[in-house]
Amino acid sequence: MIERVVKIKLETGLQSRPAAHFVQEANRYTAHLFLEKDGKRINAKSIMGLMSLAVGSGETVTLIADGTDEEIALNELETLVSNKYK
């Protein structure tokens, strides 16, 4: 299991379209993926869970991955939230 603290740099945070894109990307991996904010941990493959965190731009979250492709998954998800949404 690996964890990484990342800052959300997407203009709208993880709301609507960026959230859907994040969940779609997370579902490409077999690893168990979680996102944690303010002590609340959600399944990163769940759009409802992600929306419930209301992650805004500039906020810091912890990405957690556990599984055979955990390193690749974490790298891709970190890249996704660390770049400005186009």
Buried (B, 14 or more C-beta within 10 A) or exposed (E): EEEEEBEBEBEBBBBEEBBBBBBEBBEEBEBBBBBBBEEEEBBBBBBEBBBEBEBEBEBEBEBBBEEEBBEEBBEBBBEBBEEEBE
